[in-house]
Amino acid sequence: MTRVRATRRIATLLGLTLLLAGFAAFAGTVDVPRRPATRSSLSAVRPKTTVASRPTAPAPASPASVPPDVVMLADLEDLYEPVPFDHQGHVRMADMSSGCTYCHHHTPEGMSPAACRSCHATSPANETTAMPSLKGAYHRQCLSCHVEWSHDTACSACHVPKTRRGVARDRDALPSVIQLVSRMSKPVKQKDVFVYQTRHSSLPVVSFHHRDHAQTFGLRCADCHQGGSCASCHGNDAARSESAAARHGVKDQCLSCHNETNCASCHDRAERPPFDHAVSTGWPLGPNHAKLSCGECHGSPKEFTVPSQNCHGCHARTRSRMLTGGSAEQSTLARSREGLPPGHEQPDRMDCQACHSDIAGRFEHATTVHGPAAEASGCKTCHDVNAANPRPAADRQQALCLKCHDRTLDAGQGRSVVNVSALLAENKNRHGPVRDGNCSACHNPHASGNAHLLVRAYTPDFYAPFDLDQYALCYGCHNKDQVLSQSASGLTGFRDKDRNLHWLHVNREKGRTCRVCHEVHASNRPFHIRESVPFSGSGWQLPINYEKTDAGGRCAPGCHAPMIYDRT
């Protein structure tokens, strides 16, 4: 867009006006309506343009027929044509030298902005929770910059106006920010300013109604709650009393929104009524709990949480089978909740379950609970609760799991959880879900009615009578006919001619389960074959000695003589 083009178009419009005025001398009167001068008028663009001369003609008597001295344009939509937005030119600017991430948010810290589109979608919708789309933060809507009440943005902030000789014009002659609207733009409607004021300082403290603000003003959670707090409890000494209502998790100071409001207009120094724990929570504090500070149960003000409502969260675990973070079946409280004070019938985990009721339902009949989910604020172990996505994981799934499973974990009752990180480092032949980094294909990250948090039934034993229901986990991916059919031509590679050797080992009264021969995570042998197999309950390990051949394979596990199978 150039000022030269604008000047020519203005001259054209003025010429048409003079021409119409000339014809009026011969064809009667021509009414040229006057348009009121507003902030969005041509006078904001350049000095007033007066009509220098008119053709000599008898002037009509009516004042309405007098042509105007100034041609007024309501906005630049009548003057400027649409122009393309040059991304390359903007990215090269000093203020946008960081590339895509300057305008497109949801970018993790430390991540290179190069080739964003190779992983992230460019549509407004989030394609996946792990790789959200590139949402336009600035230039997707022009009004994010060109809005009068937001800041002092002028054309010169992005555009350098020049004449033909390269001399910059007076910035005062530039159009106002609200006039920068092309013909392709939607009609401009000024948004309501998110500044709320009140002069009624004598009114009592009232509750903040999220629903009303969200519906009336179009606010989203992230407009107020963006990972910080009001200076870790408001920042002003007068607001640190227990009676002051704390807004936990707000990014900026209160004045970032209430920037024209005096604190005293909302907060007076009158003494507030004391907080009544029994009235607000339904659980009266006993003599011992009343002596505690709020933070001993609820955490620091900056990380305020609803307690897990499990006595063992605070009290020493002096008896066996008390909650250790491993599973609900180990908790005495999980089996005997009768007679507890109101609010303690069902353990809550933070306040997340108030909204995530679908997740809360998984704990009702679970026999095994994931360790972090059993803790008071365990959701934060796996989830970034300040992120803008619906179910934001703190990291990619396998990397997140290995932050804890990089060591042997105590599961209680003499059991342990294997060091998965070391197992994967030592064994390169990985089970499909492990190879794909999809731990949740087999394990529920919250709670389960199966051992080891498995999503479906899978027998933990090495030797068991055949029951297809006990192999539901395996046959969520594999073909169940591998253990139901005696003949397996083409069904499985583990066959001698067409005799199905999977059926031979598994489908019998004293069957060998899948885990007798296969490692469920990774192995250095083909087909995830184990190095050894346990013998009875003696603790002995019998080596399998499996070798792969071109036509099949051979093994000598000790439970039978060396055997060779041949598919040909």
N, C-alpha and C positions, 0 to 999 in steps of 0.2 A: 504494500500500500504506500503510495507516495503522496506527498502534499501537492505535488504538481497536478496529479489526477484530480484531487479534491478541488483545487482552484479552478481547473477547467470545467468541472461539473457545476460548480457554483456559478461560473460565468455563463454557462449554458442556461441554467435556471433563471438567472437574472435577465438574460437575453429574451427568453420566452415571456417573462413578465412584461418587459418593455414592448415586445411585439403585440401581446394581448392588449396592452394599454393603447397602442397605436390603432389597432383595429376598432377599439371602442369608440374612437372619434367618428367612425363611419357607420358602425353597426349598432350604436346605442351605448348603453352602460355595461360595463363588465365589473362585477363585484369580485374583488380579490380578498378573501377573508383574512382577517388578522388573527394570528395565533399568538396566544399569550407567551411572553418571554419567561422561560423557566431556566433552572440550572442546566437542563438538557437542551439548551438552545444553541444556535450557531455562534452567539456571542461568547460562548465558552470556548469556541474553537479558534476564532479569529476576530479582529476588531469589526465593529458594525459596518455593514456594506450598504452604503446609501446609493440611491438611484441618481446618477449625475444629471440626466436630462430626459425629457419626454418629448415626443412629437407634438408640435403645436396643433391643438385641436380645441374646439369649444368645450369648456369644462362643464360637466353636468352640475345641476344645482344641488343634487343630493350629496351630502357628505359621504354616504356609503360608497359612492362610485370613485372616490379618490384613491388611487393606488397607494399601497403602503410605502413608507420611506425605507423600511428594512424588510428583507425577505427572511422569515424565521423558519428554521428547520427544527422540528420537535426533537429529533435525535439523529445520530449519524447513520441509522439504518437506512435513511433516505439518501445518504451520500456515498457511503463506502460499500464496495463490493466484498463478497467473502474472500478471505485470503487463506492459504494453507498454513498449517502449523508445522514449522520446520524443526523436527526433532534433533537432527544433526547439529543445527545451529545452536539450539538451546543446550545440548549436552556439552558443547565446547565452551560454553560460558564458564567463567571462573566459579560462579556460585553453584553450578551444577556439574562440576568436574567429577563428582563421584559416580556419575553414570545413572543407570536405571534406578538404583536404590534411592536417589534423591527424591524422585516423584512417586515411586512405587514402594509402599511399605510392606510389612510382614516379612522383613528380611532379617535373618539371624545375624547377630554381631559376629564379625570375623569372617563372614562368608564373602567370597569374591562375587562382585556383581556381574561378572562377564557371562555372556550367553544365558541370561535369565530364562529366556523362552525355551531353552533345551529341556528344562524340567518343569517350569511353571506355566500354567495356562494363562492366557491373556483375557479370558472372558471374566465378567464380574463374579460369576459363581465359583466357589471353591471346589476344585475337582477332587482333591483328596485332603484329609486332615494333615498328612505329613508334608505335602507340598501344596500350599494354598496358592490361589491365583494372584496375579499381579493386579492389585487394585489401584486405580489412579488416585493419587492423593492430591494432585494440584490441577493438571491440565485436562483431566477428564471432564471437569466442569469449569467453564471460564470464570464463573462467579466465585470460585475459591480464591482467586486473586482480585477480580474486578468487583469488589463489594465495598461500598463507601465506609460502612461502620466497622469493618474488620481492622483495617490499618491504612496507612497513608500511601497506598500503592498508586503510582502514576505511570503513564505510558513509558516515561523515561527509565523506569525500573528495569524494563526488559528491552525497550526499543530506543535506539539513538536516532532522533530526527535530524535530517540534514537537508540543506538546500542543494541546488545544482552545483554550487561552488564548494560544497562540503562544510559549510559553516552551520553549526547547530543553531536552531532557532530558540527563541525565548521559551523556556519551559512553561511559563504562565500562559502561553498561547495554546498549549496542548489541550485536547479534550479531557473532560473529567472521566474518572474510571468507569462510571456507570454508562457512559456513552459508547464504550468499546464493545459494540454488539453488531455482529454481522447479520446479513439477511437470512443466513442459514440457522441462526441461533433461535432458541425457543424464546417466547416473550419473557421479558425480565420482570420478575416479581420479587421485591425485596423481602428477605427473610426477617422473621422476628428476631430482635436482638436478645441473645441469651443473657440478659442482665436483669436480675430480679431485685426490686427495691421495696422497702416498706418503711413507713413512718410510724407504724403502730408499735412502738417499743414497749408499750404497757401490756401488750397481749401476752398470754401464757405461752410456754414452749409447746409446740405442736409437732406431730409426726410428719415425716417426709413421705409423701405418697408416690412411690415409683410409677405406678400405673398411670396416674393422672399426668405426670410429667412426660412419660413416654408417649402417651396418646395425644396430648395437647401440643407439645413442643417438638415431637419427633425425636426425642433424645434416645440414644442407645447407651448400653452399659458402659461402653468404652469412652463415651463423651465425658464421663466423670471418673470412672474407675479405671485407672491406667497404671497400676502397679506401685504407687507410692502412698503417701499419706500426707495429711495437712501438717507437715513439719513434725511428723511423729507425735500426733496429738496437738495439732493446731499451731504450735510454735509460739503462741503468746502465753505468758505465765497466767494471765487471768482466765484462760480457757482450759487449764490443766486440772481443774478440780474434778472430782468424781461425778459431780452433778452435770458437767458439760457433756452434751451428747456428742460422742466421737464419730467421725465419718471415716471408717477404716478403709484403706485401700484407694484413697483418692490421690491422683497423680500430683496435682499442684496445690498451691496455697488457695485458701478460700477466695482470696481477692482475685484469683485468675478468672473467676466467673463473676463474683460480686464486686466488680471493680469500681463501682460508683456508690457503694453502700458503706456507711460507717458501721463498724462492728456493733456499736451501741444501739443501732436501729433494730437489730435482731436479738442481741445478747445484752441483757442488763446485768447488773451486779446483785440483783435480788437473790436471796437464798432459795435454792430449789428444794423441793421435798426430797427426802432421802429415797434411794432406790430400794424397792421392796422385792427381794429375790423371790419370795413366795408368790406374790401377785403376778410378777412378770414371767416366771418360769414354771409355776405350779409345784415347785419343790422348796419347802421352807428350809432354811439353813439351821442345822443343829448347833449346839454350843461349840463343838470343835470346828465345824466348817465356818462358822461366823467369824472366827478369829483369823482366818486366812485372808490374804490379799486376793483381789480379783485375778491377778496374773498367775497365781499358783495353780489355778484350774484352767484359766482361759488363755494363758500365754501372754506375751508382751502386747502392749497396745498396737504396735505396728503389725503384728501377726496374730491378731485376735482370732480365736477359734472357739467353737462350741466343744466342750470336752466329750470324750468318748462315752461317758456315762457308764464306765466299767470300773468298778472299785479297784481292780488290780492295776489300773493305770497309775494310781498314786500309792497304793498300799503294797507293802513288801509281799513277794510271792514266797511264802514260807512253807507251803505244802506242795506236794507233787500234783501234777495234772492241772496246775493253774495256768492261766493264759501266758504264753511265752511268745506270742506273735506268730506261731506256726499254724495252728488250726483251731477252729471253734470247738472241736470235740475234746480238746485239752483243757477247756475252760470250765471250771466249776460253775461260774456265773452263767455261762451259756446254757447250762442244763437246769439251773434252778433259779429262775428269775421271780418266782412267786414271792409276794410279801415285800417287794422292794418299794421304795418311795416312788410317787408319781414321776414319770419322766425317765425311769430306769428299767422299765419292762423290756425295752428293746435297745441294744447298744446302737447309738448313732455315731457316725464318723463325720466329724465337722458338721457343717450345715449343708453339705453337698446333696445329701439324700432328700432334702426338702424339695429340690427340683428334679433330681435324677432318681425318680421313683422306680424306673425300670431297673437301675443298678441296685437299688435298695432291696428289691424283691429277691435278688439272687442270694442274699444273706439269710433269708428266712429259714430255708431247709438245708443250708450248706453244712457239710461235715468237715470241709477244709476251707480255710480262709487264707488268702494271700497275706504274707507277713505285713507289708505296708498298709494294706486295707484294714488290718486289725488295730492299727494305731490311731490315736486321736486325730492327728492331722496328716494321716498317711496319704491322702489323695495327692498332696503336693510332691510326694516322692516320684510319682510317675507323670503327673499332669502339671503343666504350667497354667495355674489358675488365673493368671493375668493376661493370657493370650486372647486374641480376638476370634479364634476359631471355635466351632461348637464343641469339639472334643480334642482339645490341644494336648498332644503328647509332648513331653519335655525333650524327646529325642526320637530318632528312628527306633523302631521296636526292638530289634536285637541289641543295638547299642545300649538302649535303656535297660533291658533285662540284665545285661552283663555288667552294669554298674554295681549290682549287688551280687550276682552269681559269678563273680570272679574269685570266689573263695568257697570253701566248704562251709555250709550253713547248718546250724543245729535245728532240727525239726522237732525236738522233744522226744521223750520216751525212748531214748537210745538210738534214734534215727538221725540221719543227716541228709543234706541235699548236696549232690555232687558239685564240684567246681567245674561248671560248664565251660568257662573261659579256657581253662587249662586243657579240658577235653578236646575242644575245637582246635586248639593250637597244636596238639599232638596227633590229631587224626584228620586227614584231608578228605576222606570219602564221607560226605555228609548226607544225612537223610534229607529228602526234598524240602520240607518246611524249614529245616535248619539252614539249608543252602540258600533258600530264598529270604532268610531273615524273618520268617513269619512264625514266631513262637506261639501266637494265639491260635494257630491252626490246631494245636494239640492241647494247649493250656489256657484255662480261663484266668485272666489277670486279676479277677476280683475274688470269686468264691466258687466252689463246686461241690456237688454231692459225690464226686469220685475222688479216689486217692490221687495225690500229686497234682491237684487242680486240673485234672484232665477234663476235656469238654464232653467226652463220651466214655462209656465203660471200657475198661481194659484191665484184664486180670494182672495183679501184681505178682502172681506166683509163676514159678518156672515149669511146674508140672501140675496139670489140672485136667479133669474130665472135660471133654469137648462141649462147649456151649456157645453157639454163634453170637448170642447177646453179649458175651464177654469180650468179643472182638469188634465191637461197634466202632471203636476209635480207628482201628486199622482199616476197616471197610467203609469208612467215610471217603477214602481215596482209592483203596485197592479193590479188586473184584472179589467178592465173597465166594464166587464159584471156585476159587483157588483152593478152598478147603472143603467144598461140598461135592466136588466132582472127582471120581476116581480116575477118569480119563481126562487128560489135560493137553491134548495136541494143540499147540499154539496158545494155550491159556497161560502157561508159565514156563519159564526156562528151566525150572527145577523139576525135571522129569527124566525118566529113563524110557526111551522111545515115547509112548504116549501114556505111560503110567505116571500119575500125578504124585510126586514125592512130598508136596506140601500136605496133601490129604493124608498120606501115609503117616506123617509125623504128628499131625495135629488132631485129626478127626478119629479119636479113639478114647477108650475109657481112661487110660493113663497117657494123655496126650502131652506133647511138648508144646508149650506156648511159643508165641513169636519171639519173645525175648530170650529164649534158650539159645537160639542161633544168631539173632540179629541185635546189634546195638541200635538203640532208638535215636541217638543223636549223631554219632559219627564213629568211623572205624578206618583203619588203614588197609583193610581187606576189601575185596570186591563185594558188592551187594550188602555192605555194612555187616559182614560176618564177624562174630566175636572172636577174640583170641582163645577164650576158654569158656567152659560151661560148668556151673556148680553141680556137684554130685550129691544127691540126696540132701540131708540136712547136716552133713558132717563138716561143712566148710571147705571141703576139698574142691579144687578146680581142675577139670579135665581139659587139656588142650584140644581144640577142634582140628587143627592141622589141615585147614581147607586150602585146596589149590584149584584154581580155575584152569580149564582146558579149552581148546577150540570147540569141542563138541559137547562140553558139559563141565564136569569137575570131579574131584575126589576129596574125601575127608576120612579121618580116622580119629573120632572124638573120644574113644575109650568106652562109650556106651554100646558100640558094636564094632565089628571087625572093619578094617579099611574097606571102603566101598567106592566104586566108580560109577557114575551115571553118564549115559551117552544119549543125546537127543536124536542121533541119526539112525 
